[in-house]
Amino acid sequence: MGQAAKVLQLFKTLHRTRQQVFKNDTRALEAARIKINEEFKSNKSETSPKKIEELIKIGSDVELLLRTSVVQGIHTDHNTLKRDRA
């Protein structure tokens, strides 16, 4: 798979993961959408294959971290959170 295809696949995967992880949290969904888009846009003109591979690796690591380490909580009362089983 070419680098452009890998970048596009990563972009789509990050957005799918964002939608799953932050499913019921509109503020987090929007913040994550903006951050993903900003990061990709800021590196849009990168031409070095080595640097692009590094960025793909970082993006893949972020996706894994989101998928495995983010826990969403739901306020059940003033001082109590319940884990969202999304």
Secondary structure, 3 states (H helix, E strand, C coil): CCHHHHHHHHHHHHHHHHHHHCCCCHHHHHHHHHHHHHHHHHCCCCCCHHHHHHHHHHHHHHHHHHHHHCCCEEEEECCEEEECCC
